[in-house]
Amino acid sequence: MPAITLNVNGKTVSVDVDPATPVLWVLRDHLHLVGTKYGCGVAQCGACTIMLDNVAMRSCMLLVSAVAKRAITTIEGLSENGDHPVQKAWLELDVAQCGYCQTGQIMTAAALLKSNPNPTDAQIEASMSGNICRCGTYLRIKEAVKTAAKQN
Amino acid sequence: MATTQSRRNFLKVSALAGGGMLISFNLLNLPAEAHALEEILFTPNAYIKIAADGSIVLLAPNPEIGQGVKTSLPMIVAEELGVDWKKIKVELAPLDSRMGRQTAGGSGSVRGRFNELRTVGATAREMLTTAAAQSWNVPVTECTVENGEVIHKASGRKLSFAALASAAAKLEVPAKPTLKDPKEFKLIGTRVQDVDAHKIVTGQPLFGIDTRREGMLFAMVSRPPAYGKTLGEVNDAAALKVEGVKKVVKIKNAVAVLATSTWAAKKGRDALVIQWNASEKLENSAEHFATFKTMLDKPTATPHRNDGDVDAAKQGAAKNLDVTYEIPTLSHGQMEPLNFFANVKDGKVELFGPTQVPGAVRSEVSKLLGIAEEHITISSPRQGGGFGRKLMTDNGVEAALISAAAQAPVQVQWTREDDMQNDFYRPAEMWRYRAALSATDLLAWHQSGVGIGRGVRGDSYVAGAIANYRAEGQGLTSNTPTGWWRAPGANTLAFVAESFMDEVCVALKKDPVAFRLELLKKAKEQTVGKINYDPEKYKSVIDLVAKMSKWGTKKPGVFRGFSTWFSFGSYVAQVVDVQMVDGQPKISNVYCAVNCGRVINLSGAENQVQGSIVDGICHAMFPKVTFVNGAVAETNFHTYKFLRMKDVPSDIEVQFVQSDEAPTGLGEPGLPPVAPALANALFAATGKRLRKLPFAEQLA
């Protein structure tokens, strides 16, 4: 297999994988970045959300061969010490229950605030409705997005 | 209760290497030799570890599935111990027979361990205090504890727990440590952030799916595509050609493909050519419901409760109600698809993965592999949801069998589709409800239910409140598997019983809150037979939610539904407000009052109840499992629909009845009243009585 060069969290990395491998599994199994989660594999739950050139993207259906050198940001690259405004808001609101979906929620929220620093409730709902939280922490998630927007 | 036992029998204290104290809690009264110093040092089975370097580690004994016990259980220990919560570390304990019931289920972790864990903390605090008093040569009663230090106020002296740990470990375990006066609680009842919050928001490896070990292979498994089918001929030639695939092994009724990555394992699994033979009937949901109807029409069921004379009351009634409710099969859909790590090697087994019942997994693996339990270690990481799915042992046991067959350490990963087709489902049910009414009162109540599996059973508060009451349940044998799903029994019974109660109120033109209070007053003052609930506690939540929601006042355009339910020791009452937006009902607000005894972690408790309400709305509105020739038609989240942020009410207000009683369950009790409160609000808004779940497909 030819090596594929990727730009992940500001670093250039090279992986030897089947070009049809979804980015999700390249991150998790080959680059050991396991913060990006597998939930459904069909871009329905958002647990695998990353940023591709600052836009939220479901990595479970994104083929590694299609990414080229575009900038991938994962939860591990969102901030140095977990101090991105969205992460801080998540901590302040004590959002998580099981916590499994939250990295995907955070990545979607961070991408939203990058493109729209002051979203309305309706815009938050529209952007965040691609992410499922089976524990039902949606009200705290919504509040955390608003809190992060204020800190921006 | 633990505190009445001899302390000698179940609390052991020893020194850690390099100085320090370790307290382990022994409910099973292990032989004394098991507690030899050196052994304890290397067995991470204690609740409290105090090391010479000042670090204090508290172990959370029960699986963390999102219900918050990795935070709330150590809070109880920390409260009695008197440490600064910000400075302690918390770890999940592995399975250890000295830790009692290490299960996550039945909303039992906090209510089952409150007294034990207080004693554990108090014992350590008392020994540390004694050690300080002895070193200062002052009476113990003059010493106090604060933030991990023992203080002698009169002389202004202080010693840290770390400095005292070695001396404390040499002391006799107090026979009856004094528990704090709850009025002095500083931590219990406050808002405490989840102990893993920082790791969660930074994406650190916390979950079973994140397990990585030296030499580990990833496995995917081909299991029967329908219930009733068994494994036939297998051709693995194409699978073995997939780059990265190392092995293919057969276990029981399945075939596993082991590879160097998840994706290679999946490609290999999908390349298997397998003949699946129909060895049993391939069942259909439509047939289940048709059979339910026939069963409910026949008066064959033996009642589990039969007060007074229901038939006579029906004959003399001014009006009789007779309605039928339908409840679909549900999958658990926990966000983390099942997985498990197993390494079977040289007669020993290491198991690590998501389970609510580590003890049951170990016991089953021991029997199947013929390896004694003492050679099997098992622990579970933080888990991406449980909801009852991991009360079944299949994922852990399967991983052990694969590792044994392949002779390799293996991480078995399920796809979402695997999860949907291989669940132990919340069974489908059908209920027929009948009531005999006079012009002003409920004369008789008759409920008759049937469900897949062992059958349905249970009563609402109506049992005990009225003279004529009959309840009966039946089961329908099926090869579709059933299991526990959050608030088992209660989650369906509350829907039918509390929806029907609303129908009774409508027919009698009674206020739903006032009428329930009337019934509970009767249950208290003129109890018929036995009751399994406390009418006063029921009243406490009904009164509180009526106050919170300003029940009885009219808001233009707002339609309300009410419901109340008692489960897992806790009482919950809810009001759901619905508004019509563009001709469609939209839930605007939910008010919820809870009586669960003392609240441990207010942040976690509120989150659990709000989450239960969202969960309740979700499953009342959207998903259902349909069996078609033994296969589940809803294979993933595109057809098995979950609620999303846009469907959440604008506000869910939760209040707890102030209580000094010991805590009762909280992971489940918030869920059962939701579906009926919503159904009752939708009836108020639309005039349409929804007797079938889920609702969304009937509203479109």
HADDOCK unambig.tbl for C-alpha pairs under 7 A between the chains (distance, minus, plus):
assign (segid A and resid 21 and name CA) (segid B and resid 263 and name CA) 6.66 0.50 0.50
assign (segid A and resid 25 and name CA) (segid B and resid 262 and name CA) 6.95 0.50 0.50
assign (segid A and resid 25 and name CA) (segid B and resid 263 and name CA) 6.57 0.50 0.50
assign (segid A and resid 29 and name CA) (segid B and resid 261 and name CA) 6.14 0.50 0.50
assign (segid A and resid 34 and name CA) (segid B and resid 203 and name CA) 6.97 0.50 0.50
assign (segid A and resid 34 and name CA) (segid B and resid 205 and name CA) 6.21 0.50 0.50
assign (segid A and resid 34 and name CA) (segid B and resid 210 and name CA) 6.05 0.50 0.50
assign (segid A and resid 35 and name CA) (segid B and resid 203 and name CA) 3.78 0.50 0.50
assign (segid A and resid 35 and name CA) (segid B and resid 204 and name CA) 5.77 0.50 0.50
assign (segid A and resid 35 and name CA) (segid B and resid 205 and name CA) 6.64 0.50 0.50
assign (segid A and resid 39 and name CA) (segid B and resid 335 and name CA) 5.82 0.50 0.50
assign (segid A and resid 39 and name CA) (segid B and resid 336 and name CA) 6.03 0.50 0.50
assign (segid A and resid 39 and name CA) (segid B and resid 337 and name CA) 6.40 0.50 0.50
assign (segid A and resid 39 and name CA) (segid B and resid 416 and name CA) 6.78 0.50 0.50
assign (segid A and resid 40 and name CA) (segid B and resid 416 and name CA) 5.13 0.50 0.50
assign (segid A and resid 40 and name CA) (segid B and resid 636 and name CA) 6.82 0.50 0.50
assign (segid A and resid 44 and name CA) (segid B and resid 637 and name CA) 6.05 0.50 0.50
assign (segid A and resid 44 and name CA) (segid B and resid 638 and name CA) 6.39 0.50 0.50
assign (segid A and resid 75 and name CA) (segid B and resid 202 and name CA) 6.15 0.50 0.50
assign (segid A and resid 75 and name CA) (segid B and resid 203 and name CA) 5.93 0.50 0.50
assign (segid A and resid 76 and name CA) (segid B and resid 202 and name CA) 6.11 0.50 0.50
assign (segid A and resid 76 and name CA) (segid B and resid 203 and name CA) 6.23 0.50 0.50
assign (segid A and resid 82 and name CA) (segid B and resid 201 and name CA) 6.94 0.50 0.50
assign (segid A and resid 82 and name CA) (segid B and resid 202 and name CA) 5.52 0.50 0.50
assign (segid A and resid 87 and name CA) (segid B and resid 201 and name CA) 5.82 0.50 0.50
assign (segid A and resid 91 and name CA) (segid B and resid 197 and name CA) 6.32 0.50 0.50
assign (segid A and resid 91 and name CA) (segid B and resid 198 and name CA) 6.95 0.50 0.50
assign (segid A and resid 94 and name CA) (segid B and resid 193 and name CA) 5.48 0.50 0.50
assign (segid A and resid 94 and name CA) (segid B and resid 194 and name CA) 6.68 0.50 0.50
assign (segid A and resid 97 and name CA) (segid B and resid 66 and name CA) 4.48 0.50 0.50
assign (segid A and resid 97 and name CA) (segid B and resid 67 and name CA) 6.49 0.50 0.50
assign (segid A and resid 97 and name CA) (segid B and resid 68 and name CA) 6.69 0.50 0.50
assign (segid A and resid 98 and name CA) (segid B and resid 65 and name CA) 5.77 0.50 0.50
assign (segid A and resid 98 and name CA) (segid B and resid 66 and name CA) 3.43 0.50 0.50
assign (segid A and resid 98 and name CA) (segid B and resid 383 and name CA) 6.41 0.50 0.50
assign (segid A and resid 98 and name CA) (segid B and resid 384 and name CA) 5.18 0.50 0.50
assign (segid A and resid 98 and name CA) (segid B and resid 385 and name CA) 5.54 0.50 0.50
assign (segid A and resid 99 and name CA) (segid B and resid 200 and name CA) 5.88 0.50 0.50
assign (segid A and resid 99 and name CA) (segid B and resid 384 and name CA) 6.60 0.50 0.50
assign (segid A and resid 100 and name CA) (segid B and resid 335 and name CA) 6.65 0.50 0.50
assign (segid A and resid 100 and name CA) (segid B and resid 336 and name CA) 6.63 0.50 0.50
assign (segid A and resid 100 and name CA) (segid B and resid 384 and name CA) 4.92 0.50 0.50
assign (segid A and resid 101 and name CA) (segid B and resid 335 and name CA) 6.90 0.50 0.50
assign (segid A and resid 102 and name CA) (segid B and resid 201 and name CA) 6.73 0.50 0.50
assign (segid A and resid 103 and name CA) (segid B and resid 201 and name CA) 5.96 0.50 0.50
assign (segid A and resid 103 and name CA) (segid B and resid 203 and name CA) 6.06 0.50 0.50
assign (segid A and resid 125 and name CA) (segid B and resid 645 and name CA) 5.74 0.50 0.50
assign (segid A and resid 125 and name CA) (segid B and resid 646 and name CA) 5.18 0.50 0.50
assign (segid A and resid 126 and name CA) (segid B and resid 646 and name CA) 6.96 0.50 0.50
assign (segid A and resid 128 and name CA) (segid B and resid 645 and name CA) 6.58 0.50 0.50
assign (segid A and resid 129 and name CA) (segid B and resid 644 and name CA) 5.27 0.50 0.50
assign (segid A and resid 129 and name CA) (segid B and resid 645 and name CA) 5.17 0.50 0.50
assign (segid A and resid 129 and name CA) (segid B and resid 646 and name CA) 6.20 0.50 0.50
assign (segid A and resid 132 and name CA) (segid B and resid 644 and name CA) 6.02 0.50 0.50
assign (segid A and resid 134 and name CA) (segid B and resid 334 and name CA) 6.45 0.50 0.50
assign (segid A and resid 134 and name CA) (segid B and resid 335 and name CA) 6.24 0.50 0.50
assign (segid A and resid 135 and name CA) (segid B and resid 611 and name CA) 5.54 0.50 0.50
assign (segid A and resid 135 and name CA) (segid B and resid 615 and name CA) 6.83 0.50 0.50
assign (segid A and resid 136 and name CA) (segid B and resid 611 and name CA) 4.28 0.50 0.50
assign (segid A and resid 136 and name CA) (segid B and resid 614 and name CA) 5.18 0.50 0.50
assign (segid A and resid 136 and name CA) (segid B and resid 615 and name CA) 5.98 0.50 0.50
assign (segid A and resid 137 and name CA) (segid B and resid 611 and name CA) 5.76 0.50 0.50
assign (segid A and resid 138 and name CA) (segid B and resid 645 and name CA) 5.75 0.50 0.50
